[in-house]
Amino acid sequence: MSNKALLPIALGKEKADLVFKNGKIIDVFNEQVIEDDLAISNGLIIGFGKYEGKDEVDLEGKFISPGFIDAHLHLESAMVTIEEFAKTVIPLGTLTLVADPHEIANVAGEVGIKYFLTIGNNLPWNFNLMIPSCVPVTPFDKSGSVLNAEKIKELMAEGSFFGLGEVMDYEGVITGQDYIWDKIELMKNYFIDGHAPKLEGKFLNAYLLAGIMADHETTSPYEALEKVSKGMYIMVREGSVTRDLQSLLPAINDKNNSSFLFATDDKHPEDLLSEGHINFMIKKAINLGMEPLRAIKLATINAARSLGLHRLGGIAPGYKADLLIIDNLDDLNVLQVYKGGRKVAENGKALFQIDSNNFEKPPSIFHSVNIAPIKESDFNIPKGKTYRVINMIHDQIITGEEFFSFPESFEEERFIRYNINKIAVVERHKSTGNVGLGLIKGFGLESGAIASSIAHDSHNIIVIGTNSKDMKIAVDKIAEIQGGIVIANNQNIVDFINLPIGGLVSTDPIGKVSEKLQILRKLARDLGVKINSPFMTLAFMGLPVVPKLKITCDGIYDVENHTFVSLVAN
């Protein structure tokens, strides 16, 4: 239907499909509240004023907000199916998201991307799927697939995609490497997302010549202000591991606030259930001193305009009727959720269903763990005097570099006394037998081993442990169950969670997944681990694009110097 047919309704000559009476409309354009009726027809907002509707709802002074927008996330981090994720976040007010599926793409390539697109498009939200830019994340890593410019061109011809996912290989961009610039040139008329931790000065200038528009890796006000001054949008990130909201708030002011928006990036199921999603970020921003209407503005119209999402993120004539009914601006409880004027959630419960059994289950997704036989000796630390150690930093995915020397003769068991564990990555896509070995400080494991098939972004098997026997047992169990998280101790399997979808995602309801992860987290604490999100933190120790040292199946990688470095320093 053309909007021309809606003119009689806008002029008050005909009844609207739905009218909210006695509501408080959140005007994100002016950061104000308008007390008036709101008319909706044909899935669109007609306007506010005195209207009559075929259906009328008396809001009794409750607030009407635009639906919330998550500007950047990886669905796989929730560890549940897309439909289960939707049933969790839509009742919390998230009606639009921009998802980068580079986790499943690193496992199953184009098949995984198409699988996500098909399911996501069958749910009541605005589902914007990016094409991953870095599969693998760098030429120095080994994933289950390679997504070059030619394959991206084929994907664009077959499906409707939103843009190019976060360009993590900033070194390739800055040095003009064809393998990444070919992708950028192909997607130059689409939204291109960024990934530029601590990039500044001339290096940032060079990076931005690629047409990259936003960054979610900014962690300090100084960094944010430089990027804003150069035209970037800053996605303020609040995930399960990396939480930047509090540190970035001082950078947001009356003059530049339109350049900031919200994103979750990676959020675990326990945090989705205990904290929330974008609604949690709004509440936290308010608690930290931001005005409520401005916090909602960052979560709605700022995101829509930054991403180029037209007719979204605000309450205005011709905009999509993606609306939330909220009790008040103190508690921000989402009472009802409307997608295109149709109620899709109420009182925290989704009012929609989707049967995932109706979708094809490709073998490359559901049988994705393929490792060569491994030996205990693969995890033995070579004898030496001084060792290079990956130093973990609290609540961050960046790491430091330290050197550890034995005061006397070599004894592998003595690493534990200094809060140092063994860490390894086992290649799991092509059965190459590659095992990269390193040492890491700060995880706190005092006994046993923890292994996971989630290891950003190539998702080989990452394992941390105090001894080689338990490390091997844990990795072998991952292969047996075709993906998951496993805890082993005293040469026995203590417990595990199965993640059969790409070794990343469970088929269980989010409550069950959260409960199992809480059990595993307690078991990890019992073994000495003290960090808040041990499994997600461990997963990021294999990401060779975030400084300083990371571990891959080929060994320790120095991100800042773009080279592999030895475990034994001398």
Residue pairs with C-beta under 8 A, 6 or more apart in sequence:
1 42
3 44
3 318
5 42
6 41
6 42
6 44
6 46
8 14
9 15
9 16
9 39
9 41
9 46
9 51
10 39
10 46
10 47
10 317
12 49
12 50
12 51
12 52
15 51
15 52
15 53
15 54
16 39
16 40
16 41
16 46
16 51
16 52
16 53
16 54
17 40
17 41
17 42
17 53
17 54
17 55
17 341
18 39
18 40
18 41
18 53
18 54
18 55
18 56
18 57
18 321
18 341
19 37
19 38
19 39
19 40
19 51
19 52
19 53
19 55
19 56
19 57
20 37
20 38
20 40
20 56
20 57
20 59
20 64
20 325
21 37
21 56
21 57
21 58
21 59
22 35
22 37
22 58
22 59
22 60
22 61
23 35
23 36
23 37
23 38
23 59
23 61
23 62
23 63
23 64
23 325
24 33
24 34
24 35
24 59
24 61
24 62
24 63
24 64
25 33
25 34
25 35
25 36
25 38
25 48
25 63
25 64
25 315
26 33
26 63
26 64
26 65
26 66
26 293
26 296
26 315
27 33
27 34
27 315
28 66
28 293
28 296
28 297
28 300
28 301
28 313
28 314
28 315
29 301
29 314
29 316
31 291
31 293
31 294
31 297
32 293
33 63
33 293
34 48
36 48
36 49
36 50
37 48
37 49
37 50
37 51
38 45
38 47
38 48
38 51
38 64
38 315
38 323
39 45
39 46
39 47
39 48
39 49
39 51
39 53
40 46
40 53
40 321
40 323
40 338
40 341
41 341
42 341
43 320
43 321
43 340
43 341
43 342
44 318
44 319
44 320
44 321
44 340
44 341
45 315
45 316
45 317
45 318
45 319
45 320
45 321
46 317
47 316
47 317
48 315
59 325
62 325
62 326
62 327
62 328
62 335
63 325
63 326
63 327
63 328
63 329
64 315
64 323
64 324
64 325
64 326
65 93
65 296
65 300
65 315
65 323
65 324
65 326
66 296
66 300
66 301
66 312
66 313
66 314
66 315
66 319
66 322
66 323
66 324
67 93
67 94
67 95
67 96
67 300
67 312
67 313
67 322
67 323
67 324
67 337
67 339
68 92
68 93
68 94
68 95
68 96
68 262
68 277
68 278
68 279
68 282
68 299
68 300
68 324
69 94
69 95
69 96
69 97
69 98
69 261
69 262
69 278
69 299
69 300
69 303
69 304
69 307
69 309
69 312
69 313
70 89
70 94
70 96
70 97
70 98
70 262
70 263
70 264
70 277
70 278
70 303
71 98
71 214
71 216
71 235
71 261
71 262
71 263
71 303
71 306
71 307
72 98
72 100
72 166
72 193
72 214
72 216
72 235
72 237
72 263
72 264
72 265
73 97
73 98
73 99
73 100
73 263
73 264
73 265
73 266
73 267
74 99
74 100
74 101
74 102
74 103
74 265
74 266
75 82
75 85
75 99
75 101
75 116
76 101
76 103
76 104
76 454
76 502
76 504
76 505
77 103
77 239
77 240
77 265
77 266
77 267
77 268
77 536
78 84
78 85
78 88
78 267
78 268
78 269
78 272
78 505
78 510
79 268
79 269
79 499
79 504
79 505
79 506
79 513
79 517
80 88
80 269
80 505
80 506
80 508
80 509
80 510
80 513
81 119
81 356
81 501
81 505
81 506
81 507
82 116
82 119
82 120
82 123
83 119
83 123
83 354
83 356
84 509
84 510
85 510
86 123
86 124
86 125
86 350
86 354
87 350
87 352
87 510
88 272
88 273
88 277
88 510
89 97
89 272
89 277
89 278
90 123
90 124
90 125
90 337
90 339
90 344
90 345
90 350
90 352
91 334
91 337
91 345
91 346
91 347
91 348
91 349
91 350
92 276
92 277
92 278
92 279
92 334
92 348
93 277
93 278
93 279
93 324
93 326
93 334
93 337
94 125
94 277
94 278
94 279
95 125
95 126
95 322
95 324
95 337
95 339
96 125
96 126
96 128
96 303
96 304
96 309
96 312
96 313
96 322
97 125
97 126
97 127
97 128
98 128
98 130
98 162
98 163
98 191
98 193
98 307
99 116
99 120
99 127
99 128
99 129
99 130
100 130
100 132
100 165
100 166
100 193
101 112
101 113
101 116
101 129
101 130
101 132
101 165
102 132
102 133
102 134
102 135
102 137
102 165
102 166
102 457
103 454
103 456
103 457
103 459
103 502
103 504
104 112
104 113
104 115
104 116
104 365
104 501
104 502
104 504
105 112
105 113
105 132
105 135
105 145
105 147
106 132
106 135
106 136
106 137
106 143
106 144
106 145
106 457
106 458
106 459
107 143
107 144
107 145
107 364
107 365
107 368
107 429
107 459
107 502
107 503
107 504
108 115
108 144
108 145
108 362
108 364
108 365
108 368
108 502
109 135
109 144
109 145
109 146
109 147
109 151
109 364
110 145
110 147
110 151
110 154
110 155
111 362
111 364
111 365
112 145
112 362
112 364
112 365
112 502
113 129
113 131
113 132
113 155
114 155
114 158
114 159
115 359
115 360
115 362
115 365
116 129
117 129
117 159
117 160
117 161
118 359
119 354
119 356
119 359
120 127
120 129
121 127
121 160
122 354
123 352
123 354
124 339
124 340
124 342
124 344
124 352
125 339
126 309
126 312
126 320
126 322
128 162
128 163
128 307
128 309
129 161
129 162
130 161
130 162
130 163
130 164
130 165
130 166
130 191
130 193
131 147
131 152
131 155
131 156
131 161
131 163
131 164
131 165
131 187
132 147
132 165
133 164
133 165
133 166
133 167
133 168
133 169
133 180
133 183
133 184
133 192
133 193
134 165
134 166
134 167
134 168
134 169
134 180
134 457
134 545
135 143
135 145
135 146
135 147
136 142
136 143
136 146
136 457
136 458
137 143
137 168
137 169
137 456
137 457
137 458
137 543
137 544
137 545
138 168
138 169
138 171
138 172
138 544
138 545
139 172
139 179
140 544
140 552
140 554
140 557
140 562
140 564
141 457
141 458
141 544
141 552
141 553
141 554
142 427
142 429
142 430
142 432
142 434
142 458
142 460
142 552
142 553
142 554
143 429
143 457
143 458
143 459
143 460
144 364
144 368
144 429
144 430
144 458
144 459
145 429
148 179
148 182
148 183
149 179
149 182
149 183
149 186
152 164
152 183
152 186
152 187
153 186
155 161
156 186
156 187
161 190
162 190
162 191
163 187
163 190
163 191
163 192
163 193
164 183
164 184
164 187
164 190
164 191
164 192
164 193
165 193
166 193
166 194
166 195
166 216
167 173
167 180
167 184
167 192
167 193
167 194
167 195
167 210
167 212
168 195
168 457
168 545
169 177
169 180
169 545
170 195
170 196
170 199
170 203
170 207
170 545
171 562
172 179
172 180
172 181
173 180
173 181
173 184
173 206
173 207
173 210
173 212
174 203
174 206
174 207
181 210
184 192
184 210
184 211
188 211
191 213
191 307
191 308
192 210
192 211
192 212
192 213
193 212
193 213
193 214
193 216
194 207
194 212
194 213
194 214
194 215
194 216
194 217
194 232
195 215
195 216
195 217
195 545
196 204
196 207
196 212
196 215
196 217
196 218
196 227
197 217
197 218
197 219
197 398
197 546
197 547
198 219
198 223
198 547
199 207
200 223
200 226
204 226
204 227
204 230
205 230
208 230
208 231
208 232
212 232
213 232
213 233
213 306
214 232
214 233
214 234
214 235
214 261
214 306
214 307
215 227
215 232
215 233
215 234
215 235
216 234
216 235
216 236
216 237
216 263
216 265
217 237
217 546
218 224
218 227
218 234
218 244
218 248
219 242
219 244
219 247
219 248
219 396
220 247
220 248
221 247
221 248
221 250
221 251
224 234
224 248
224 251
224 260
225 251
225 256
227 234
228 234
228 251
228 256
228 259
228 260
232 259
233 259
233 260
233 261
233 306
234 248
234 251
234 259
234 260
234 261
235 261
235 262
235 263
235 265
236 244
236 245
236 248
236 252
236 260
236 261
236 262
236 263
236 281
236 298
237 243
237 244
237 245
237 263
237 264
237 265
238 244
238 245
238 262
238 263
238 264
238 280
238 281
238 284
239 264
239 265
239 266
239 267
240 266
240 267
240 268
240 270
240 271
240 533
240 536
241 266
241 395
241 396
241 397
241 532
241 533
241 536
241 537
241 540
242 265
242 266
242 395
242 396
242 397
243 395
245 281
245 284
245 285
245 288
246 284
246 288
248 260
249 285
249 288
249 289
249 290
251 260
252 260
252 290
252 298
257 294
257 297
257 298
257 302
258 302
258 305
259 302
259 306
260 298
260 302
261 298
261 299
261 302
261 303
261 306
261 307
262 278
262 281
262 282
262 298
262 299
262 303
264 277
264 278
264 281
266 536
267 277
268 517
268 533
268 535
268 536
269 510
269 513
269 514
269 517
270 514
270 517
270 518
270 521
272 510
272 514
273 510
273 511
273 514
276 283
278 299
279 332
279 334
281 295
281 299
282 292
282 295
282 296
282 298
282 299
282 332
283 332
285 295
285 298
286 292
286 295
286 329
286 332
292 329
292 332
293 329
300 313
300 314
301 313
301 314
302 313
303 309
303 313
304 310
304 312
304 313
304 314
305 313
311 318
311 319
311 320
312 319
312 320
312 322
313 319
315 323
320 340
321 338
321 340
321 341
322 338
322 339
322 340
323 337
323 338
323 341
324 334
324 336
324 337
324 338
325 334
325 335
325 336
325 337
325 338
326 332
326 333
326 334
326 335
327 333
327 335
334 345
334 348
335 346
335 347
336 343
336 345
336 346
336 347
337 343
337 344
337 345
337 346
338 344
343 351
344 350
344 351
344 352
345 351
345 352
356 507
365 501
365 502
366 482
366 500
366 501
366 502
367 482
368 428
368 429
368 482
368 483
368 502
368 503
369 428
369 453
369 461
369 478
369 479
369 482
369 483
369 503
370 428
370 429
370 430
370 431
371 426
371 427
371 428
371 431
371 433
371 461
371 475
371 479
372 427
372 431
372 432
372 433
373 433
374 426
374 433
374 435
374 472
374 475
374 476
375 472
376 468
376 469
376 471
376 472
377 468
378 424
378 426
378 435
378 437
378 468
378 472
379 422
379 424
379 435
379 437
379 463
379 465
379 468
379 471
379 472
380 412
380 468
381 387
381 412
381 415
381 422
381 437
381 439
381 567
382 567
382 568
383 410
384 410
384 567
384 568
384 569
384 570
385 405
385 406
385 410
385 570
386 403
386 404
386 405
386 568
386 569
386 570
387 403
387 404
387 405
387 439
387 567
387 568
387 569
388 401
388 402
388 403
388 438
388 439
388 549
388 556
388 565
388 566
388 567
388 568
388 569
389 401
389 402
389 403
389 404
389 420
389 438
389 439
389 440
389 441
390 399
390 400
390 401
390 423
390 438
390 439
390 440
390 441
390 541
390 549
390 550
390 551
390 556
391 399
391 400
391 401
391 402
391 440
391 441
391 442
391 549
392 399
392 440
392 441
392 442
392 443
392 531
392 537
392 541
393 399
393 400
393 442
394 442
394 531
395 532
397 537
397 540
397 543
397 546
398 546
398 547
398 548
399 541
399 546
399 547
399 548
399 549
399 550
400 548
400 549
401 548
401 549
401 558
402 441
403 569
404 415
404 418
404 420
404 439
404 441
406 414
413 466
413 467
415 421
415 422
415 439
415 466
416 445
416 446
416 466
418 441
419 441
419 442
419 443
419 444
420 439
420 440
420 441
421 439
421 440
421 441
421 443
421 445
421 464
421 465
421 466
422 437
422 438
422 439
422 440
422 464
422 465
422 466
422 467
422 468
422 471
423 437
423 438
423 439
423 440
423 443
423 462
423 463
423 464
423 465
423 541
423 551
424 435
424 436
424 437
424 438
424 462
424 463
424 464
424 471
424 551
425 435
425 436
425 455
425 460
425 461
425 462
425 463
425 542
425 551
425 552
425 553
426 434
426 435
426 460
426 461
426 462
426 463
426 475
426 553
427 433
427 434
427 435
427 460
427 553
428 453
428 459
428 460
428 461
428 478
428 479
428 503
429 458
429 460
432 553
434 553
434 554
435 553
436 551
436 552
436 553
436 554
436 555
436 556
437 551
437 555
437 567
438 549
438 551
438 555
438 556
438 567
439 567
440 464
440 541
440 551
442 531
443 464
443 529
443 531
443 534
443 537
443 538
444 528
444 529
444 530
444 531
445 464
445 465
445 466
445 524
445 527
445 528
445 529
446 466
446 527
446 528
447 466
447 489
447 490
447 527
447 528
448 465
448 466
448 467
448 470
448 487
448 488
448 489
448 490
448 494
448 527
449 463
449 464
449 465
449 466
449 467
449 470
449 471
449 473
449 474
449 487
449 488
449 489
450 463
450 464
450 465
450 474
450 485
450 486
450 487
450 488
450 524
450 527
450 529
450 534
450 535
450 538
451 461
451 462
451 463
451 464
451 471
451 474
451 475
451 477
451 478
451 485
451 486
451 488
452 461
452 462
452 463
452 478
452 484
452 485
452 486
452 535
452 538
452 539
453 459
453 461
453 478
453 483
453 484
453 485
453 499
453 503
453 504
454 462
454 485
454 499
454 503
454 504
454 535
454 536
454 539
455 461
455 462
455 538
455 539
455 541
455 542
456 539
456 540
456 542
456 543
457 543
457 545
458 542
458 552
458 553
459 502
459 503
459 504
460 542
460 552
460 553
461 475
461 478
461 479
462 538
462 539
462 541
462 542
462 551
463 471
463 474
463 475
464 471
464 538
464 541
465 471
465 474
465 488
469 491
470 488
470 489
470 490
470 491
471 488
473 488
473 491
473 492
473 493
474 486
474 487
474 488
474 493
477 484
477 486
477 488
477 493
477 496
478 484
478 486
478 503
481 496
481 498
481 500
482 498
482 500
482 503
483 498
483 499
483 500
483 501
483 502
483 503
483 504
484 496
484 497
484 498
484 499
484 503
485 496
485 497
485 499
485 517
485 520
485 535
486 493
486 495
486 496
487 493
487 494
487 495
487 496
487 520
487 523
487 524
487 527
488 494
489 527
494 523
495 519
495 520
495 523
496 520
497 506
497 513
497 516
497 517
497 520
498 506
499 505
499 506
500 506
500 507
501 507
506 512
506 513
508 516
517 535
520 535
521 534
521 535
524 534
524 535
531 537
540 546
541 550
541 551
542 550
542 551
542 552
543 550
544 550
544 552
544 557
544 559
545 559
546 559
547 559
547 560
548 558
548 559
548 560
549 556
549 557
549 558
549 559
549 565
550 556
550 557
550 559
551 557
554 564
555 564
555 565
555 566
555 567
556 564
556 565
556 566
556 567
557 563
557 564
557 565
558 564
558 565
